[in-house]
Amino acid sequence: MNIAANPVIQADQTIYLKDYQQPAYAVDSVALDIQVFSDHTKVNSKLAMQRQAAGDLVLLGRDLELVALRVNGMTLTAADYQLDSEQLLILNAPAQAKLEIEVIIHPESNTMLEGLYQAGDLFVTQNEPEGFRKITFYPDRPDVLSVFTTRVEADKKYPVLLANGNLLEAGEVGEGRHYAIWEDPTKKPSYLFACVIGDLAVLRDHYVTSEGRDVALEIYAIEKDIPKCHIAMNALKHSMRWDEEHYGRPYDLDIYMIVAVSQFNMGAMENKGLNIFNTSCVLADEEYTTDAAIMRVQSVIAHEYFHNWTGNRITCRDWFQLCLKEGLTVFRDQSFSEDLQSAAVQRIDDVAVLKAHQFPEDSGPLSHPPRPDHFVEINNFYTATVYEKGAEINRMMATLLGKEKFRKGTDEYFRRYDGQAVTVEDWIDALTTGSGVDLSAFLKWYNQPGTPKLEVQGTYDAVTQSYRLDLKQSLKANAKYPNLQHLPIPVALALFNAETGEQYTLHCSALSENNVKDGVYLFDQEQAVIEFTGVTEKPVVSLLRSFSAPVNLKFNYSDDELAFLIQFENNGFNQWQATQTLIERILLEDQPAQSYIDAIKATLPAVMAKDPLLASRLFDVASEGYLASRIDQDYQPHLVNQKREALLNSLAHGLGDFCKQSYLSLDAALQNDFSQAMGVRALRNIMLSLMARQGDTQAFELADAQYHGSNNMSERLGALKVLVWNDAPQAKAALQDFYNRFKDEALALDQWFMVQAAHPKATAASIAYLTSHPDYDLGTPNRIRSVTGGVNANPVNAWSFGVQHFIELAKYLDEKNPIVGSRLLLLLTRWYTLAEPQRSEVKQALQGLQTEVKSKNVIETLNSMLEA
């Protein structure tokens, strides 16, 4: 019996894209037998392997107890193989090898929530990216695809035995135990393997595909949560139909299963035919779940389903290609979500996430290309750059091609690469071939970091009635990437008559290097000129409509032009973008707030009547965290807080009676459409908050009445925030009532923790109260994030007592759950922008943590952060 020792982690164990080599052995088939007992689990595997390239037969494994090893029926001794903490090397392996491996693992003590682990009474897997090697020895890499047959055995107290694919057989094994055998006929890499053993209830439905396949749909959760699975089930059926209609992709198995798990590091995982979800991304009900959370559930359901083709049927050759499957699938789920709510608001939400998370990442020490060229710990590269920027690259190409050509390109991709593990180059080549448009220049977006700056100057010539745009692009120098190149940037634009508000039809002069097609100009040089003719009055130009490229735009808009765009632009995203530009000027450049307030007052009535959800977004005042990301040095959190609070107070008083009148007149019950009702609820919560800022004594009475009178979580939570964050007399009683109502509803209780942690006047003592509460659980990532996210919502708090809270938590999680520990540290990434002495104090705290952590996850993140 051999036991692999714990690995000694070195921070410089760097893996490089340039070193990629094809695996020496392919795996034709895998037969797994997983037997779960109370104090251990036995895993037997049979691998049919054959040589396909030069090299040794290497199997990867971690924390495994090797019991037996046979090759082609012969038992191997210690002289026949080499075993260390990370791999098993078979010496003198034959070209055709049938391996039989028996190992013992301990899911009951696995706190890292990867591989096979126990979560309460549930045994569940999480194998992306490298969890399968914690289950058995295997060539655990995405370019090894095989057919899996899985036998799962456990005590009958766990009635549910699930694995990938279709159920072949089930039965009893002696007294008190049973088994199930599953076969997945589709070749897949090991990271897509899944199994679940537990006592769960199930919601069943079915869907008939465009090919006539009747697919059984099953969502598993604990009994009391089954009523909260109906929204997810409807979203799943909608996703299946949407993928058929937009991409021609029907589902390919007889069953599709989703399992809701409370202890899960990720949002969800696309395991082939057996998706495993964090409960926060599958359970939804208006009484227990906010509107935003309901939207997220539907989006994530779609995302994981869409992975069936973009990630599963076609997967990544190596983990450097992660943005291939994730970026494309995020773009697909964003497009799907545009059908669920206001398309303009969906784009606003997507860009808000991009600017709040990816832009700061791109400008700081953790900047990396969407396709990194090296890493130490791949878990650290599940980043906003890989996901959100990856999605934007796909959006740019789709915008240039248009729907018809983009569909031809994706059809070629699926036809050419189905069943294969591929690269970004393969994706671009298929799109190019299928569409007939050369997209090879977009490879540069994948291979270099940084957010481009797009500088535009506009000049109007009244004599020639022409309008000229001079464009220039640049990238901030990066010592790690010295040869940065200019990028192809689609610039969607429109011209409006400044007098009438009417939109001009665009006509380009011969001076333009490339005509504007369908309102989009492809800017693919360092500098370029566009000239429009037939422009009878000096226009107002709207640039980067719908955020056509992930760039920082610099254009010298006047306040009056921005106010004009808020009122007359017919692209909802750009209306919002104009408000954001005005707000940033007010908060970062100390400009007067009146232009923004006047524009909002002039625009709101019409927008509220047409699209209340968009109207609610026009009140978005950039968060203190986002504003901090725009400050590269001498950042003082309390000064940003003071300016933002002053703007919100000015807005509240500037709107006057409009707030109360709107609050009393808006009624979500009168709306037939969910998106419209969601907008009305959002507006009511905004008006209630502004009334509290006005000092209206009735605001707290209305908030208390809204809290107690609604069974909708968005309304209840919105009212609770107004009461708690303003220290209203009713706040304490409302908090106690919320706890009593929802103490047995984990996701709702997360909101109870978050509201208190996000209190603007929270203290180290109040956070200590929350983290010592009996319902605070360090084994459940959602509960951890409810508090850390709340603290981080107020940078004044985050950069004072929050720093020590985050560091102590990261130290604890370094051993227990380093994936979550590493991501938690990202909250402190921009420490180097702080003003002294705070900057040195935080740096010293981070340096002190370096000597107390051991995991590759946390070490790599810390080292990168301290390079700033």
N, C-alpha and C positions, 0 to 999 in steps of 0.2 A: 504493500500500500504506500503510495507516494502523495504527499501533500505539498502543493505549490506554495512557496513562501510569499509573504507580503512583499510587494515590489518596493524598491527604494527609488523614489521619484527624483529625477534630475530636471531642473527647470530648462535645460538646454536640449532636451530630447525633441528636437525639431524635425518635422516631416516636411518635405518639399515636393511640390507638384512636379518639378523637373525630374525627380527620381522615380516617377511612376514606372512600374513594370507589370506586365501581364502575369497573372497568377500561374504558377507552374502546373497546378492540377485543377481540372474542372471537377465538379460534383454532379453526377448524372441524376442521383436520387438520394433522398434522406429519409430514413425511418426513425422516428423518435418515440420513445416510451418513457413517459414522465409519471412517476409514482410518488404521490405526496403523502407523507406521514406527519405526525405532530411535531417531531423534533428533527426531521431531515427530509430531503427529497432525493430519490434515486432517479438518475437520468441515464437511459441506455440509448445509444445512437448507432445506426448503421449507415455508413456512407459508401456509396459506389463512386469511386474516383478514377480518373484517368489523366495521364500526363498530357499537357498541351503546349508546354514550353520548358525550356531549361530551368533547372532549379530544384531545390529540396521540397519535400512534402512537409509543409509547415501548417500546424493548426494553432489557432490562437485560443488562449484560455486564461481566466483570472479567477482566483479564489475558488478553485475546483479541487476536490479530493479524488485523485485518480485511483480507481479500484481495479479495473481490468482493461487490457488493450490487446486486440487481436487484429492481424492483417491476413486476409485470405485464409481465415480459419486457424491460424497459428498464433498462440499466445506469445506476446513479446515480453522479454525480460528487460531489466534496467540497462543492459548493454546494447539493446536494439533501438533506443531512443534517448533523446535529451530533453529534459523538462526543467523549465525555470518558471518564474512568477508570471510570465506573459505568454509563453508559447511552448508547444510540444513539437519537437522535430523528430520525424521518423527517419532513421538512418537506413540508407540503401533501399529505399522504397521502390517497389516494382512499378512499371508503367500503368498496369491495371491493378488497383488496390481496393479491396472491400474491407473497410475498417469497421470494427465493432469496439465501442468505447463505453465503459461504465464509469460514472462519476457520482459523487455525493455532493449536494449543495445544501445551503441552509437559508431558504427564503424567510424563515421565521425570525431571523436576526439581521436581515438585510434592510438597513435604514436608508440606503442611497437611492431607493426607488428606481433601480435599473436592473436588468436581468429579470429573474423571477423573484418576486418579493411578496410578503404577506402584508396586507393592508386591512387591519381588523380581522374579520372572518373571511376575507377574500384573498385568494392567491392570484396574482396578475403579473403580466410581463410588460416591460418597456425596453425595447431592444435598439431603438435608434439613438445614437449611431453605433455604439459598440457594446450593447448590453448582452447580445447573444453569447458572447464568449464567457459570460458569467453563468451560463446554463450548461454548456458542454464545450468540449474542444471542437473547433470548426474554423475553416478559412473565412473568418468573419469580416468580409469586405464586400462592398456593394456590387463589384463586378463578378462575383461568383453566384450564379443563378442556378437554382435547382428546384425539383419537384419535391414537396414535403408531404409525408404521411405521418400523422401524429396520433399516438395512443395516449390518452390521459386517464389516470386511475387515481381514485381518492376514496376516503370514507363517505358513506352515504349521507352524512350530515352536510355534505357539500353536494347538493343535487344537480348543480349546473356544471357541466364539463364541456368547455368550448375550445376550439382551435380553428385555424384557417381552413377555408374551403368548404366542401360538402360533407355531411355526415354519412359515413359508410355503415357504421355498426355501433351498437351500444348494448351493454349487458352487465351482469353481476359477476363479481370475482370473490368467491367464498362468502363468508359471513360478514355483513356490514360494509362491504366495499363494492364499487362499481367502476365501469370504464366506458369510454367513448372513443371511437376511431374516426378521424377526419382526414380527408384527402384534398389537397389543393392542386388542381391539375395545371395551374399556371406556374411557370418557373418564376422564382423570386429570390432575392438576396435574403440573407438571414436577418437583417434588421427589420424585415417586414413580418417575421414570424410572431405569432401571438398565441397565448392560451390563457384561459380564465377558469378558475375553480372556486366555487362558492355557493352561497345560498342567496339567490336573487330571484326577483319576480321579472316578468317579461311583458312588454306591450307588443302585440303582433299586428301586422298588416301585410299587404302585398302590393306589388307593382308589376304590370305587364309591359315589357320593353317594346321598342319599335320593331324588334325582330320576333316578337311573340313569346319571349321567355317569361314565364310567370315566376317572379322572384319573391321569395318569402323575406319579409322585413321584420327584424326583431330588435327591440331596444331593451336592454337589461339594466335594472336598478333595484335598490332595496324596495320593499313592498310599498312603503308610504310615499315613495317618490315617483311611482308609475304615473299618477295623474299629471305630473309635471313633464311627461315625455311626449305629449301630443303635439306640441309646437315643433319639437325636433323631428317627429315622424312626418309631419306635413312638409317640413323643410327638406327632408330627405327625398320625398317623392317629387317635390318641386325641382330639386337638384338633378334628379335622374332625368326628368323630362327636359330640363334646360340644357343639359349636356348633349342630349340627343338632337335638340333643335338647333343649337348654336355650333356644335362641333361634330355632330354625327357619331357620338360615342355611346352606344348602349352598354349596359352592364353585362358581365360575362359569366357569373356564377348563379347557382340556384337559390342562394341565400345571402343576405347582407345583414350583419349584426353590429350593434353598437353596445358597448358596456360603459356605464357611468361609474367612475371611481373617485372617491374623495381624496385619496392620497396619491397625487400624480404630479410630477414636476412640470410637465408640459400642459398646453391647452388640450391637445388631442393628438392621436397618432393614427396614421392611415393603414395600419396592418391589413394585409390583403383579405377583404371580406369580413374581418373582425376588428373594427375600429375600437380603440380604447380611448375614452374621453375623460378628462377632468369633469367632475360633476358641474362645474361652473359653465361648461360649454355644451351641456346637453339638457339640463333641467331648466325649465322655463314656465312661468305662470304669472299672470299679471298681479296676483296677490302677493307673490313672494319675490318677484323678479322685476327689475326696472326695465323701462323701454329699451335703454341702451344695451342692457344685458340680453334681452330677447333678440335684438338685432344681432348681437355677437353670436348667440347660439345658432341662429340660422346661417350666419356667415361661416362659422366653423364647421357646421354640419356639411355645408356645400364644399368647403375647402377640402375636407378629408375625403369626401366622395369623389371630387374631381381628381384627387391624387390617384384614383384607380387607373387612370390612363396616363396622367402626367406625374409619374413618380413610381407607380407600380408596374403597369404593363411596359412602360419605358422608364428605366431607372437611371441612376447616376453611375458613371464608370468608376468614380472615386469621390471622396468627400469634398474635394476641392470644387466639384461641380454642384454643390448643394444648391446654389442659387438657380440652377437649371430647373430643378423640380419645384423648389419653393417659390422662386420669383414668378414663374409661369402660373403656378397654381394660385398664388395670391392675386395675380392679375385676373384670373378667371373668377375667383370668388368675389372680388370687388365688382366685376361686371355683373355677376349674378345679383349682388346686393342692390345694384342700381334699379332692379325690378321690384325690390321690396319697399323702398322708400324713395323720397325725392332724389332723383339722380344727382342734382346739384349738391344736395347735402351729403350724399354718399361720397362724392368727390371731395367735398370740404373735409369730411371726417378722415378720409384716407390721407390727404395732404397734411392735415393737422398732426396726424401720427408721424408722418414722414419728417415734418419740420421739428416736432418736439423730440424725436428720438434719433432719426438717422442723420439729419444735418449736424447736430452736435457731435455725434459719433465721427462723422466725416472730417470734422475740423479739429479733433482732439488726438490724444496719443493712441487711441484704439482705432484710428482710421485704417481701413483696409479696402482692397478692391472687392466688388461683389463676388468675384472668384479669387479668393486669397491664393497666394503662391507658396505659403508655408503656414504651419501651425504646430503648437505643442499639444494642445488638448482640443479636439474637434468640437466638443460640447460648447466651448467658448465662442464658436463661430455661428451659433444660431442667433444671428444679430439682425438689427434693423437694416443694415446694409445688404445683407444676403436676402432678406425677405422683402422689405419695402422698396429699396432701391432696385432690387432685382425685378420687382413688379413694374416699376417705372420704365425700365429698359424695354420690357415687353410692350408696355402701353405705347411708348414712342414708336416702336416698329409697327404696331397695329394701327396707330394714327396715320402714319405715312402710307401704309398699304391700303387702308380702307377695309370694310368688312369682307367684301368678296375676295380680294386677293389674300387677306390674312387667313381666311378659311381655306383657300387653296394651299397656302403654305403649311398650315397645321395638318391638313389631310395628307400632304406629302410626308410630313414628319411621322405621323402615325403609321402610314403605309410602309415607310422605309425602316423604321426602327422598333416596331412592335416586338417585345420579347428580348430587347437588348439593353445593355448598360452603356450610356452614351455621354458625350461631352457638349459643352456650350457650342463648340465649332460645328458639331453635327446638327444642332438646333438651328443655327444661323444658316447653314448650308441648305437644309431642307426648306426653310422659309424662303430663301433666295430662289431655289429651284422651283418650288411650287407657285410662287407669286410672280416670278419673272423679273423681280426687282432686286438688285444687288444690295444686300444689307451687311456686307462683310465689315464695313467701317464701324458697325455697332459693337464689334468685338472689343474695341478700345474701351467702351463703357464698362465691360466686364473685368478688364485687366488692370485698371489703374484707379487709385483712390481719389477722394476729394470731390467737393461740390463746385462745379464751374460757376464763374461769375459772368453773367451776360449783361454787358453795358450797351445801352441803346440811346441814341440821340435822335430827336425828331426835328425836322425843319420844314416849315410851310412857305411856299412861294406863291403869293397871291397873283402875280403876273401870269405865271404859267399854269396856275391852278394845279399845282403838284405838291405832293407831300413826300419827303425823303426820310428814310430811316437808315442811320449808320449803326451797324452792329459790330461788336467786338467781344470776343470771349477770352477768358484767361483762367488758369488754375493756380492755386497757391502752391509754391514750391514745396517739395517733399523729399527730404534727404534719402529716404529709402527707395524712392521711385524718381530718379533724376531725369528720366526721359519722358516726361508727360507730354502728351500730344493733344492737339485740338480735337474736338468731338463733334459728331453729327447731332445737331440740336434742332428738333422740330419746333418752330415758333408759330403757334396758332394766334391769329390776330384779327382785329376788326377796327374799322374807322367809323366814328360817329360824328354827325353834324352837331357842332357845339350849340347851335341856335335852336334846332328843332328836336334833337335827340334821335333823329332817324339814322339808320345804319347805311353807310355807303356801299355800293357794289364795287368790288376791288378790281382795278385795272392797273397793270404794271407797265412802265415804260421800258424801252430797250436798254436802259441803264442797268436794270436789275439783272443780276447774274443768274437768277433762276426765278421763273414765274411763281407766284403764289398760287397753289392749287388747293381748291376747296378751303380757303382761308388758312392754309398752313404753308410756311416757308421753311425749307430745309437749309439751315445755316450750318455748313460743314467746313468753313474756313476760319482763320483767325479773325478776319475782318471781312465785311461785306456791306453792300448797299442795296436797299430796295427803294424804288421810287414809284409812287402811285399817281396816276393822272386822273383828270376829271373831278378833282376835289374842289368844290366851289367855295367852301368856307374853311377856315382853319379848323382841322378836326381834333377830336379827342381820340387817341389811340388806346385800344385795349390789347395788352400783350400777354402772351402765355395763357391764352384762354383755356379754361379747364386744366390749367397747370400742365401744359403740353410737354414740358421737360423739367427734370429735377435740378433746377439751377437757381442761383441767387440773382434776381433781376435788379438792375440799377437803372432807373429811368426817372428823370427829373419831373415828376408830376407835380403840378401845383395842388394846393389843398382844394381849390375850386374844381379842378379836373377830377380829383378823386371823389369829391362829393357828387359830381356829375355822373360818374360811373356807378356809384351806389344807387343813384336814382334811375338811370336810363339804360345801363348795360342789361341786355337780355340773357346773358350767361350768368346763372345764379352763382357759380363759383367765383367769377370775377367781381360780382357785387361784393361778396364776402371778402375777397382779396383786397379790394379797395378799402374796406373798413379796417382790415388788419394793417395796411400800410399807414393809414391815418393814425391808428392807435400806437403803432411803433414810433412814429414821429413824436407823438405826445409824450410817450413814456421814456424814449431813449434820447430824444433831441430837445425835450422841454418846450415843445410847441403848445400853443393854446388848444384846449379841448373843444372849443365851441363849434368848429367846422364839423367835427364828427357828430356832435349832439344835434346840430341843425340838420345834417344829412339823414340821420336816423329818424328824426321827427318827420321829415318830408317824405321819407320812403316807406316807413313802417305800415301805414294803413293799407296801401295797395298790396304789399307783399304778404301781410297777415291774411288778407282775404284770399289770395291766390295760393300761397304755400306757407302755412304757419310754421312748418319746421324750418324752412329757410329763414323766415323772419326771426326765429329764435336764435339762429346762428349769427345774425347781424349784431347780436349783443355780445358775441364772443370777445372778451378782453383777454389778450394774450396772457397766459399764466406767468407767474414769477419765474418758474423754471425755464420756460421758453425764452423769456426776456434775458435771463442769465446766460443762455446759450449764445446770445448775440453780443455779449460783453467778453472780450478776450483778456482783459487785465484790470486789476484793481476793482473787481466786483465786490460791492458791498450790499448784501442781501437786504438789510433794513432800509436802505435808500430806495431800492427798487420796490419794496413793499409799500413804502410811504407814497411813492408816485402812483402806483397802481390803485391804492386805496383812495387817493385824492381824485383820480379819474372816475372811479366807480361812484364816489359821492357826488361828483359834478354831474354825472349822467343821471343819477337818481333825482337830484334836485332840478336838473334841467328838464326832465320829462314831466315833473309836477303831477297834476291830477290824472294824467294819461295812465299812469301805472295802476291806480286803484280802479279807474273806469274800465281798463282792459281786463284786469283780474276779475272783476265782477261780471263782465259781459262774456268772457270766454267760457265755453262749455264743451269739454271733450266728448260728452255723451251725444252731442249733436252730430258728431263726425262719423261717417260710415267707413272711411278708410283708416287703417291703422296708422299710416304715416301722418295723415292729417291730425288724428287724435293725439299722436305722440307729440306733434308740434304744438298743439294747444296746451297739453300738459306742461311742456317745457316752457312755454311763454308764461303760463300762470305761475310757475315756480320762480321765474325770473322777476316777474312783476312783484311777487311777494317779497323777494329778497331786496329789491329796490325800495319798496315801501318801508322796510325795516331800516334801510339806510337814510330814508327821509325823516326818520324819527316818528313816523306815524304810529301812534299808540294802538291803532286798530290792527296793525300788521300781525302782532303776536296773537291776537284773538282769532284772526282769520287763519293763521297758520295752525293754531291749536284745533280749530274747527275742521280744517282740511285734514290734519293728521288723523283725528278720530272719526271723521265722516267718510273716509275713502277706503275701499278695499284694493286700491291700485298702488303698487309699491313705488312707482315714480312719484305719485302725488304724496304718499305718506312720507317717503324719504326726503323729498324736497321740503316739506313742511318741517320735518325733524331737523334738517340742517339749519333752517332759518332760526328755529328755537334754540338749538344748542350753540351754534356759532355766534349768536348774539346774546348768549347768556340770559335768555328770556325767563321770566318767572315760571313758565310752564315747562321749561326744558328738563328738569330733573324727573318730573312725573312722566313726561313723554318717553324719556330714555328707559325708565323702569318698565313702562307699559310695552315698549318695543321689545325689550328683553323677555318679558313674560310671554308675549305673543309668539316670539320666534326662537326661543332658546333651544328648541328641538329641530330647527331648520338651519342647517350649517351655513348655507350660502347667505341667507338673510342675516344670520348672526354675524357673518363677516362684515356686513354693512354697519352693524352696531359698533363693532370694534373700529371700523374705518372712520365713522363720523366723529368719534371721540379722539382718535389719533390725529385727525386732520383739523382739530379745533385750532384756530389761529393763535390762541393763547395757551396751547398745550405746554406742559413742562416735563422735565425728566421724571418727576414724581407721578404725573398723570399717566405717562407711558409705562412706568414701572407697575402701576396699578393694573393696567391692561395686560401686561405680559405675565403678571402673577395671578391673573384671574383663572379660576378653575377651568374655564372653557377655552383658554389659550393653549394651543397644541403645537409644539415645535416639530411634530411629525407630520403635520399637514401644511404643505406649502401655501395653500389658499389663506389659511389663518395668519401665517407669518406675513404674507404680502398685504393683508388687510391693515396691519399696523404699520409696517415699513412704508407702504404706499401712502398711508395717511400722514405720517410724519413728513415724508418727502414732498407732499403737496404744499407745504409751507417752508420754503428755503431758509427763512430766518431760523426756524426750529431745526431744520435738517442740518444746517451748518453750525449749530451750537451743540445742544445735547444730543442731536441725532447722530453726529459723527461717532460718538462712543457707542451708541446703541447699535449702529450698523456694524462697527468693527467687532464688538463683542459677539454679535450674532454670527458674523462671518467666521470668527474663530471657532465657535461651537459647530457650525455647519461644515467646516472644513473636514471634519472627521465623519460626521453623520450623513451629510448630504452636500457634497462639494459642488454639485451643479447649481443648486439654489444659492449656496454661499458665494460662489463666484459672481453670479448675476446680481446678488445683493450689493456687492462692492461697486458695481457700475454706477450706483447712485452717487458715488463720490468721485466720479471720473474727472470732473472739471475743477478739482481742488486748486489747480495751478492758476486759475483765473482770479482767485480770491485776493483781496487786499491784505496787506500785512497788518497785524501779526497773524491773522487767521490762516493765511496760506501756509506759513511755516509750522503752525500748530497741527494742522491737518496732515501735512507731509510727514511730520515726526510720528504721528499716530499710525499712519500707513506703513512707514518704515519699521515701526515697532512690531506691527503685525507680521512682517516678512519673516521674522525669526520664529514665529509661533505656528506657522501653517506648513502642511506637508503635501497637500493634494496638487496635482498638476493643474487642475481647474483654477484654484485660487492663486497659486504661485504665478501662473502665466498672466492672469489678469492684473495682479499686483505689480509685477515687473513692467508690464506695458503701461500701466497708469503712471508709474513713477519715472518713466522716460520723459515725461512732459517737462 
